[in-house]
Amino acid sequence: MTAPATPAPGARRGIWSRLGLSTRILIGLALGVFVGLFLGEPAGALQPLADAYIRLMQMTVLPYLVLTLIAGLGALDAPTAKRLALRAGLVLAVLCGIALAVIGLLPLALPSFQSASFFSHALLEPSQPIALAELYVPANPFNALANAIVPAVVLFSTAMGAALVGVPGKQVLLDSLRTLEHAVVRVTRFVIALTPIGVFAIGAVVAGTMDPATLGRLQAYLVIFGVAALLLTFVALPLAVAAVTPFGYREVVAVAKDAMLTAFIANSAFIVLPILAERASALLARHGLLTPDAKATVEVVTPVAFTFPNAGKLLTLLFVPYVAWLTGDPLGPGSYGSLFGAGILTYFAKAQVALPFLMDLVGVPHDYFQLYIPTTILTGKFDSLASAMSLLAMGLVSAAAMAGFLRLRAGRIALAAAVLLAAVAAAIAGTRALLAATVDTSYHQDEVVRSMHLPRGPMPATLRADLPPPGPVAGSAVEQIRARDALRVGYVPDRLPFTFANAQGDLVGFDVELAGRLARDLGVGTLEFVPVRWDTLATVLAEGRVDLVMSVPYVAEALSQARYSTPYFDGFIGFVVRDERRHDFVTIEQIRRLHRVTLGLVVEIPSLEERLRGFLAGIDVRFTIVDSSKGMPRELPAGVDALVMLAETGSAWSLLHPQFSVVVPQPNPLRWPAGIVTRTSAADLADFVEDWLVIQKSSGVVDRAYDYWVLGKGAQTTRRRWTIMRDVLGWGA
């Protein structure tokens, strides 16, 4: 029998293995997006696989960082290391400064976008100050490694590499470190080979669970990233080289074009390091400047600089201000200082490690980090492009500094700066116009609020147009309620999220749901809501016109006129301010810089004013009464800096009026608990309410209502998500 022919080795490889990695990643992403759109929310089951991939990507970053820094710096001799550290370090700082200037300005291209959110306990958490000693100085380097404190790891590794410069017999250790580095690189390559699977899971989760409006707005990040990369690659960096060296702008771009194209296609600047060093040496030789010092500088600086932050690596910092814009809370100038200050050292590692840390640092929700991974398919090519030009610029300018042909002429530098500023301004204006025309920045949160509705079970409310006549105040209040077969609840109109009218005109809210359950458990058939004002609330109760009022904040003045139940939620005092002034009220220290503030109150409460004066000690605080007889005002009255109310109310109110934000000043926010208020003579009703609250709290009813109405959990799921499976094929409809 004739043996079957053995196929050639290349024939054994399947179609998938013959595809390039970039192609496989694109296929994985496309399949993931399709699965997400096909299944919808069930695609969220792939989240553990997406998380596992992200963790694998982060696994080898810090070991590689430590090994590369120690081996790279340790291979230098002492005189070269000293001169190179000073001069190349200065060059690196200048180039990074140029990159950060572009990165800091490009978010101005994002179109105006109003956003607001329901109350979140994150409002009560003070921003974490940058602990410089803990961040940069590793008392225990192993702890820094275990907790991914990247700046501390960088400092430790740099110190070890510098110490090796003068150690005799170091070559054996350096060879061992290089061997370990190669092993780590092999593990990294294995993980990179899994990228199509990881991107598939991430794409499916994002496409299946993310709000389509958010997906649409992701294009804004991709656009500003691409524009920033092109500005740095073809304008800022070559202009900087031309301004301080004998090389012209065109020849700098021309000599780098092959390396940049290769880096862009291969999605890696690392593989073009030899090309960059060769092209830089060729340019030096063309000008007769290829001295031994210049050649040695290019050969050393180009690969070593790859381990340091460069323009390409720093570009991904744009993701942080983008997420801040997306969540409706753009970064302030102080936040950019913190972001860039920590970002320089943090970006010795990859963005997968650095970004979650930096997002936490400046108070941006890092839940959005998973959006970053799919974008690297495109942004990775652009940051490789910018990295290639940055490394070439680093080599050329450092060679000029080391070999003595650096030209610092004010006229050339000023001309380059003027051209760069003009290019950046034109790019910002053009990009902003493009994004404004293509990105949906319309506001829909008010529709979300108006679409909220009562769950099944609680009794629907009926509204009275006016106050009922006074009722009996003696005898059993519970029996009187049952005799009229109606529970009368006083409410302040448009008091979101407690009592307000939805799009159908029904009275809904946290108070309405709980009052409906209370009326049902009292055994009555009707729930009447009676409009009242804060300043007449105690009188209306005392006259028996209403039986109780829900969610009334505790104030000392009311204790002798009404009876409070045990608090069933713990509120906090918040300041409602114009969006552009929210950073003025974030902390007590910020408020003190204003010297004088005028606070608006909807009713005069001396005890509250006293608490606020104590809380804002050292500030000239003035109070004014804001007319709320026709509901909450749509604008702050003239001269009022902030409106004082429950933070829970302020957050919901800002959903209808997104030009306002609610701020809970730090530190030690003022608590303002709230309970159900009855008249002092209605002891049996008060006792019933107390026992009823115990049951509702223990059974989770109060918490579920609080989560829905106050925190807004589940409030946006009123419309069914479009999926291919259900809406196109009709499966499971």
C-alpha positions in Angstrom: 0.0 0.0 0.0 1.3 3.4 -0.9 1.8 5.7 2.1 -0.1 9.0 1.9 2.0 12.0 0.9 3.2 14.0 3.9 2.0 17.6 3.5 4.6 20.3 3.6 5.0 22.0 7.0 3.4 25.2 5.8 0.4 23.3 4.5 -0.4 22.0 8.0 -1.2 25.5 9.1 -4.8 26.5 9.0 -6.3 29.6 7.5 -6.5 31.3 11.0 -2.8 30.7 11.9 -1.8 32.1 8.5 -3.5 35.4 9.2 -1.6 38.3 10.7 -2.2 39.2 14.4 -3.8 42.5 13.4 -6.2 40.7 11.1 -7.1 38.1 13.8 -7.7 40.9 16.3 -10.0 42.7 13.9 -11.9 39.5 13.2 -12.2 38.9 16.9 -13.5 42.4 17.5 -16.0 42.1 14.6 -17.3 38.8 15.9 -17.6 40.1 19.5 -19.5 43.1 18.4 -21.8 40.9 16.3 -22.4 38.5 19.2 -23.2 41.5 21.5 -25.6 43.0 19.0 -27.1 39.6 18.4 -27.7 38.6 22.0 -27.9 42.0 23.8 -27.7 41.9 27.6 -27.0 38.1 27.8 -23.6 38.9 26.2 -22.6 40.2 29.6 -21.9 36.6 30.6 -18.6 37.0 28.8 -17.4 39.6 31.3 -15.3 37.1 33.3 -13.4 36.2 30.2 -12.8 39.8 29.4 -11.6 40.4 32.9 -9.2 37.4 32.7 -7.7 38.8 29.5 -7.1 42.2 31.0 -5.4 40.6 34.0 -3.2 38.5 31.8 -2.2 41.6 29.8 -1.2 43.3 33.1 0.6 40.3 34.5 4.0 40.7 32.8 4.1 44.5 32.6 5.8 45.2 35.9 8.4 42.4 35.7 9.3 43.6 32.2 9.6 47.2 33.5 11.9 46.2 36.3 14.2 44.0 34.2 14.5 46.5 31.3 15.3 49.5 33.5 17.9 47.7 35.6 19.6 46.0 32.7 19.5 49.1 30.3 20.9 51.6 32.8 23.3 49.1 34.4 25.0 48.5 31.0 26.3 52.1 30.9 29.7 53.4 32.2 29.8 56.1 34.8 30.9 59.2 32.8 28.5 58.5 30.0 25.7 57.8 32.4 26.2 61.1 34.2 26.3 63.2 31.1 23.5 61.3 29.4 21.3 61.4 32.4 21.5 65.2 32.6 21.3 66.1 28.9 19.0 63.4 27.6 16.9 63.8 30.7 16.4 67.5 29.9 15.6 66.6 26.3 13.1 64.0 27.4 11.4 66.6 29.7 11.1 69.1 26.9 9.6 66.7 24.5 7.2 65.3 27.1 6.2 68.9 27.9 5.4 69.5 24.2 3.4 66.3 24.1 1.5 67.1 27.3 0.7 70.6 26.0 -1.0 69.1 22.9 -2.7 66.5 25.0 -4.0 69.1 27.4 -5.4 71.3 24.7 -7.1 68.7 22.4 -10.0 68.0 24.9 -11.1 71.5 24.0 -12.2 70.0 20.7 -14.9 67.9 22.4 -18.3 69.6 21.8 -20.4 71.0 24.6 -22.2 68.2 26.3 -24.5 68.5 29.3 -24.9 65.6 31.6 -26.4 64.9 35.0 -26.9 61.8 37.2 -28.9 60.5 40.0 -27.6 60.8 43.5 -24.5 58.6 44.2 -22.7 57.9 47.4 -19.6 58.8 45.5 -20.6 62.4 46.2 -19.9 61.8 49.8 -16.4 60.4 49.2 -13.5 62.9 49.5 -11.0 63.0 46.7 -7.8 61.2 47.6 -4.8 63.5 47.9 -1.7 62.5 46.1 0.6 61.0 48.8 3.9 61.8 47.1 6.0 59.9 49.5 3.9 56.7 49.2 3.6 57.2 45.5 7.2 57.7 44.6 9.3 56.4 47.4 9.1 52.7 48.0 9.7 51.8 51.6 9.1 48.2 50.5 9.6 47.6 46.8 7.9 44.3 47.0 4.8 46.0 48.4 5.0 48.5 45.5 5.2 45.6 43.0 2.4 43.7 44.6 0.1 46.8 44.6 1.2 48.1 41.2 2.5 51.4 42.6 4.2 52.1 39.3 6.1 55.3 40.1 7.7 53.7 43.2 8.7 50.6 41.1 10.3 52.9 38.5 12.3 54.8 41.1 13.5 51.5 42.7 14.5 50.0 39.3 16.2 53.2 38.2 18.2 53.3 41.5 19.2 49.7 41.0 20.3 50.3 37.4 22.2 53.4 38.3 24.0 51.5 41.2 25.1 48.8 38.8 27.0 51.3 36.7 30.0 51.2 39.1 29.8 47.6 40.1 32.7 45.4 38.9 31.8 42.0 37.3 28.2 43.2 36.6 28.1 41.6 33.1 27.1 38.2 34.5 24.1 39.7 36.3 23.2 41.8 33.2 23.3 38.7 31.0 21.0 37.0 33.5 18.6 39.9 33.6 18.5 40.0 29.8 17.7 36.3 29.8 14.8 36.8 32.2 13.7 39.8 30.2 13.5 37.6 27.1 11.5 35.0 29.0 9.0 37.7 30.1 8.8 38.8 26.5 8.0 35.3 25.5 5.2 35.1 28.0 3.9 38.5 26.8 3.9 37.2 23.2 1.8 34.3 24.3 -0.7 36.6 26.0 -0.7 38.9 22.9 -1.6 35.8 20.8 -4.7 35.5 22.9 -5.7 39.1 22.1 -8.3 38.0 19.5 -10.1 36.0 22.2 -9.9 38.8 24.7 -11.0 41.4 22.3 -13.9 39.2 21.2 -15.2 39.0 24.8 -14.7 42.7 25.5 -16.4 43.6 22.2 -19.4 41.3 22.9 -19.8 42.7 26.4 -19.5 46.4 25.3 -21.8 46.0 22.3 -24.3 43.9 24.2 -24.6 46.0 27.4 -23.5 49.5 26.6 -26.0 52.3 26.0 -25.9 52.9 22.2 -25.5 56.6 22.8 -22.3 56.0 24.7 -21.0 53.8 21.9 -21.7 56.6 19.5 -19.8 59.1 21.7 -16.7 56.7 21.7 -15.9 58.1 18.3 -15.1 61.4 19.9 -12.1 59.8 21.7 -10.9 58.1 18.5 -11.0 61.3 16.6 -9.2 63.5 19.1 -6.6 60.8 19.6 -5.9 60.5 15.9 -5.7 64.3 15.6 -3.3 64.6 18.5 -1.1 61.8 17.2 -0.9 63.5 13.7 -0.1 66.9 15.3 2.7 65.4 17.4 4.1 63.3 14.6 4.0 65.7 11.7 4.0 69.1 13.4 5.2 69.4 17.0 8.1 66.9 17.2 9.8 67.6 13.8 9.4 71.3 14.4 11.1 70.9 17.8 14.0 69.1 16.2 14.3 71.7 13.4 14.2 74.5 15.9 17.3 73.4 17.8 19.4 71.4 15.4 20.8 72.0 11.8 18.3 69.6 10.4 15.3 70.9 8.4 11.7 69.9 9.0 11.3 68.1 5.7 14.4 65.9 6.1 13.4 65.0 9.7 10.0 63.8 8.4 11.6 62.1 5.3 14.2 60.2 7.2 11.6 58.8 9.6 8.9 57.9 7.1 9.9 54.2 6.6 10.2 53.6 10.4 6.9 55.4 11.1 5.0 53.4 8.3 6.4 50.1 9.6 5.5 51.0 13.2 2.0 52.1 12.1 1.3 48.9 10.2 2.9 46.5 12.7 1.3 48.4 15.7 4.7 48.5 17.4 7.4 51.1 17.8 9.7 48.5 19.5 10.4 46.6 16.3 11.7 49.8 14.5 14.3 50.8 17.1 17.2 49.6 14.9 15.7 51.4 11.9 15.4 54.6 13.9 19.0 54.5 15.1 20.2 53.8 11.6 18.2 56.6 10.0 19.4 59.1 12.7 23.0 58.1 12.1 22.5 58.5 8.3 21.1 62.0 8.8 24.0 62.9 11.1 26.5 61.6 8.5 24.8 63.6 5.7 25.5 66.8 7.7 29.0 65.7 8.6 28.0 65.5 12.3 28.5 61.8 12.9 31.1 62.1 15.7 31.8 59.3 18.1 29.8 61.0 20.8 26.9 61.6 18.5 26.9 58.0 17.2 27.2 56.6 20.7 24.3 58.8 21.9 22.0 57.7 19.2 22.8 54.0 19.7 22.2 54.2 23.5 19.5 56.8 23.8 17.1 55.4 21.2 16.6 52.0 22.7 16.8 53.2 26.4 14.3 56.0 25.7 11.8 53.3 24.6 11.4 52.4 28.3 10.6 56.0 29.2 7.4 57.8 28.6 7.3 59.4 25.1 4.8 61.3 23.1 3.1 58.1 21.8 2.7 56.5 25.2 1.4 59.7 26.7 -1.3 60.1 24.1 -3.4 57.5 25.9 -3.7 60.0 28.7 -6.4 61.6 26.5 -8.7 58.7 27.6 -9.0 60.3 31.1 -10.4 63.7 30.1 -12.5 61.9 27.5 -14.2 59.8 30.2 -14.6 62.9 32.3 -16.4 64.6 29.4 -18.5 61.5 28.7 -19.7 61.5 32.3 -20.5 65.2 32.2 -17.8 66.3 34.7 -14.9 67.7 32.6 -11.5 67.9 34.4 -10.6 71.2 35.9 -7.1 72.8 35.6 -6.0 71.3 39.0 -7.0 67.8 37.8 -4.8 68.2 34.7 -1.9 69.0 37.0 -2.4 65.9 39.0 -3.0 63.8 35.9 0.1 64.9 34.1 2.3 65.0 37.3 1.5 61.4 38.2 1.1 60.3 34.6 4.8 60.9 33.6 6.1 58.3 36.0 3.1 56.1 35.9 3.6 55.7 32.1 6.8 53.8 32.6 4.3 50.9 32.5 1.6 50.3 30.0 -1.7 52.1 29.9 -3.5 48.9 31.1 -1.8 49.4 34.5 -1.5 53.2 34.5 -5.0 54.3 33.4 -7.1 52.7 36.2 -4.7 54.2 38.7 -4.9 57.7 37.1 -8.7 57.6 36.7 -9.0 56.9 40.5 -6.5 59.7 41.2 -8.5 62.4 39.5 -11.9 61.1 40.5 -13.0 59.7 37.1 -15.0 56.5 37.3 -12.7 53.7 36.2 -15.6 51.5 35.4 -15.2 53.0 31.9 -11.7 51.5 31.6 -13.1 48.5 29.7 -13.9 50.9 26.9 -10.2 51.5 26.4 -9.2 48.0 25.3 -11.3 47.8 22.1 -10.0 51.3 21.1 -6.4 50.1 21.0 -7.0 48.4 17.7 -7.0 51.8 16.2 -5.2 54.0 18.7 -2.3 51.5 19.0 -1.3 52.3 15.5 -1.4 56.0 16.0 0.5 55.9 19.3 3.1 53.7 17.6 3.4 56.3 14.8 3.9 59.1 17.3 6.3 56.9 19.4 8.5 56.3 16.4 8.9 60.1 15.7 9.3 60.8 19.4 12.2 58.3 19.7 13.9 59.7 16.5 13.5 63.3 17.9 14.9 62.1 21.3 18.0 60.5 19.5 18.7 63.5 17.3 18.3 66.3 19.9 20.3 64.3 22.5 23.1 63.7 20.0 23.1 67.4 19.3 23.4 68.1 23.1 26.1 65.5 23.6 28.2 66.4 20.5 27.9 70.2 20.8 25.9 71.2 17.8 22.6 72.1 19.7 21.4 75.5 18.4 19.3 77.5 20.9 18.2 80.6 18.9 15.3 82.5 20.2 14.0 83.4 16.7 13.8 79.9 15.4 12.3 78.6 18.6 9.6 81.4 18.6 8.8 80.7 14.9 8.4 77.0 15.6 6.2 77.7 18.7 4.0 80.1 16.6 3.5 77.5 13.8 2.7 74.8 16.4 0.1 77.0 18.2 -1.5 77.9 14.9 -1.7 74.2 13.9 -3.2 73.2 17.2 -5.8 76.0 17.1 -6.8 75.0 13.6 -7.0 71.4 14.6 -9.1 72.1 17.7 -11.5 74.3 15.7 -11.9 71.8 12.9 -12.2 68.8 15.1 -14.8 70.5 17.3 -16.9 71.3 14.3 -16.6 67.8 13.0 -17.6 66.2 16.3 -20.5 68.7 16.8 -21.9 67.6 13.5 -21.4 63.8 13.9 -21.7 63.0 17.7 -25.1 63.0 19.4 -24.7 65.3 22.4 -28.4 65.9 23.0 -29.6 65.5 26.5 -32.0 62.7 27.5 -31.7 62.3 31.2 -34.8 64.4 31.8 -36.7 61.9 29.7 -35.4 59.1 31.9 -36.8 60.8 35.0 -40.1 61.6 33.5 -40.5 57.9 32.4 -40.2 56.6 35.9 -43.3 54.9 37.2 -44.7 53.2 40.3 -44.2 49.4 40.7 -47.2 47.2 40.9 -48.6 46.8 44.4 -48.6 50.3 46.0 -51.8 52.1 45.8 -51.9 54.9 43.2 -52.3 58.4 44.5 -55.0 60.9 43.8 -54.3 64.6 44.0 -56.3 67.3 45.7 -56.2 70.7 44.2 -56.7 72.5 47.5 -56.4 71.9 51.3 -59.2 69.8 52.9 -61.0 71.4 55.8 -59.6 71.0 59.3 -60.3 67.6 60.8 -60.6 66.3 64.3 -57.3 66.3 66.2 -58.5 64.3 69.2 -59.2 60.6 69.4 -57.6 57.8 67.4 -56.0 59.1 64.3 -55.9 55.5 62.8 -59.7 55.1 63.3 -60.4 58.5 61.7 -58.3 57.5 58.6 -60.1 54.2 58.3 -63.5 55.9 58.8 -62.9 58.3 55.9 -61.3 55.3 53.9 -58.5 57.6 52.8 -54.9 58.4 54.0 -54.1 62.1 53.4 -50.4 62.8 52.8 -49.0 66.3 52.5 -46.4 66.8 49.8 -44.3 69.6 48.3 -44.9 69.6 44.5 -42.0 68.8 42.2 -39.8 67.6 45.0 -37.8 65.1 43.0 -37.2 62.2 43.5 -39.8 62.1 46.3 -42.9 63.5 44.8 -43.2 64.6 41.1 -45.4 64.1 38.0 -44.1 61.8 35.3 -44.7 62.1 31.6 -48.2 60.6 31.9 -49.1 63.1 34.6 -49.2 60.5 37.4 -47.8 61.5 40.8 -44.8 59.2 41.4 -41.7 59.1 43.5 -40.1 57.6 46.6 -42.7 59.0 49.0 -45.6 58.0 46.7 -44.5 54.4 46.6 -44.0 54.1 50.3 -47.2 56.1 51.1 -49.1 53.7 48.9 -47.8 50.7 50.8 -48.7 52.4 54.1 -52.2 53.2 53.0 -52.7 49.6 51.9 -51.4 48.3 55.2 -53.7 50.7 57.1 -56.6 49.1 55.3 -57.9 52.1 53.4 -59.0 52.3 49.8 -57.8 55.8 48.8 -54.5 57.6 49.0 -54.8 61.4 48.7 -51.8 63.7 48.3 -52.4 67.2 49.4 -50.1 70.1 48.3 -48.4 71.9 51.1 -45.6 74.5 51.6 -42.6 74.0 53.9 -43.5 77.1 55.9 -47.1 75.9 56.6 -46.4 72.2 57.0 -46.6 72.2 60.9 -49.8 74.2 60.8 -51.5 71.9 58.3 -50.5 68.9 60.3 -51.7 70.4 63.6 -55.1 71.3 62.1 -55.6 67.7 60.9 -55.9 68.7 57.3 -53.3 66.0 56.5 -52.4 62.9 58.4 -48.6 62.8 57.8 -45.8 64.1 55.6 -43.1 61.8 54.1 -39.3 62.3 54.0 -39.1 65.5 56.1 -35.6 66.4 57.1 -35.0 66.7 60.9 -34.9 70.3 62.1 -35.0 71.4 65.7 -37.8 73.9 65.2 -40.3 71.1 64.2 -39.7 68.9 67.2 -42.2 70.7 69.4 -44.8 71.0 66.6 -44.8 67.5 65.1 -43.6 64.0 65.8 -40.8 62.4 63.7 -40.5 58.7 63.0 -37.2 57.0 63.2 -35.2 58.1 60.1 -35.6 55.7 57.2 -32.9 57.2 55.1 -29.8 59.2 56.0 -29.7 62.3 53.8 -26.9 64.8 53.4 -26.9 68.6 52.9 -25.9 69.5 49.4 -25.3 72.7 47.5 -26.9 73.1 44.1 -24.6 75.4 41.9 -24.1 76.3 38.3 -22.0 73.7 36.5 -19.2 76.1 35.9 -18.9 76.8 39.6 -19.0 73.3 41.0 -15.3 73.2 41.6 -15.6 76.3 43.8 -17.7 74.3 46.3 -16.1 70.8 46.3 -14.2 71.4 49.6 -14.3 73.8 52.5 -10.9 75.1 51.5 -12.2 76.0 48.0 -15.2 77.8 49.5 -13.0 79.8 51.8 -11.3 81.3 48.7 -14.6 82.9 47.8 -14.5 84.8 51.2 -18.3 85.4 51.0 -21.1 83.1 49.9 -24.9 83.7 49.7 -26.9 80.5 50.3 -30.5 80.1 49.3 -33.0 78.3 51.5 -36.6 77.4 50.5 -37.7 78.1 54.1 -36.2 79.9 57.0 -34.6 77.4 59.5 -32.5 79.0 62.1 -31.0 75.7 63.4 -29.9 74.8 59.8 -28.4 78.2 59.3 -26.5 77.7 62.6 -25.2 74.3 61.4 -24.1 75.7 58.1 -22.3 78.7 59.7 -20.4 76.2 61.9 -19.6 74.0 59.0 -18.4 77.0 56.9 -16.5 78.6 59.8 -14.2 81.4 58.6 -16.4 82.3 55.7 -18.8 85.2 55.5 -22.1 83.2 55.0 -25.3 85.0 54.2 -28.7 83.4 53.7 -31.7 84.4 51.6 -35.1 82.8 51.2 -35.9 81.5 47.7 -39.6 81.5 46.7 -40.7 77.9 46.1 -44.5 78.5 46.3 -44.8 77.5 42.6 -42.3 74.7 42.8 -38.6 74.6 42.7 -37.0 77.5 40.8 -35.6 76.8 37.3 -32.7 79.3 37.9 -30.8 80.5 40.9 -32.0 84.0 41.9 -29.6 86.8 41.3 -26.9 87.0 44.0 -27.4 83.5 45.2 -24.3 81.3 44.9 -25.8 78.0 45.9 -29.2 76.5 46.9 -29.2 74.4 50.0 -31.2 71.2 49.9 -30.9 67.5 50.4 -28.2 66.2 48.1 -30.6 63.5 47.0 -33.2 66.2 45.9 -30.5 68.3 44.3 -29.2 65.5 42.2 -32.6 64.6 40.8 -33.4 68.3 40.2 -30.2 68.6 38.2 -31.5 65.9 35.9 -34.2 68.2 34.7 -31.9 71.2 34.7 -28.5 69.9 33.7 -26.9 73.3 33.8 -26.7 72.8 37.5 -24.8 70.3 39.7 -25.1 69.2 43.2 -22.0 69.3 45.4 -21.5 67.8 48.9 -18.6 69.9 50.3 -15.7 67.9 51.9 -14.5 66.9 54.3 -17.1 65.6 56.8 -20.4 66.2 54.9 -23.3 67.4 57.0 -25.9 64.6 57.6 -29.5 65.5 57.3 -31.7 62.4 58.2 -35.4 62.4 57.2 -38.4 60.6 58.6 -42.2 60.6 58.4 -43.9 63.4 60.4 -47.3 63.2 62.1 -49.1 65.6 64.4 -48.1 65.4 68.1 -51.6 64.3 69.1 -51.7 61.3 66.7 -49.8 58.9 69.0 -51.5 55.8 67.7 -50.7 56.7 64.0 -47.0 57.5 65.0 -46.8 54.1 66.7 -48.3 52.4 63.7 -45.8 54.2 61.4 -42.8 53.1 63.6 -43.8 49.5 63.5 -44.6 49.6 59.8 -41.2 51.1 59.0 -39.5 48.2 60.9 -41.3 45.7 58.7 -40.6 47.7 55.5 -36.9 48.1 56.3 -36.3 44.6 57.3 -38.1 43.2 54.2 -36.0 45.4 51.9 -38.9 47.5 50.6 -37.3 50.8 51.7 -33.9 49.9 50.2 -35.4 48.8 46.9 -37.5 52.0 46.6 -34.4 54.1 47.6 -32.3 52.4 44.9 -34.9 53.0 42.2 -36.0 56.5 43.0 -33.0 58.1 44.6 -30.0 56.2 43.1 -31.8 55.7 39.8 -30.9 52.0 39.6 -33.0 50.4 36.9 -34.6 53.7 36.0 -33.1 53.7 32.4 -34.3 50.2 31.5 -37.8 51.4 30.5 -37.2 50.7 26.8 -36.2 47.3 25.5 -32.7 47.1 24.0 -32.6 46.4 20.3 -31.0 43.0 19.4 -30.7 41.1 16.2 -32.0 37.9 17.8 -35.2 39.4 19.0 -35.9 42.4 16.8 -34.7 41.0 13.4 -35.2 37.3 13.7 -38.1 37.4 16.2 -36.5 34.8 18.5 -37.6 35.1 22.1 -39.8 38.2 21.3 
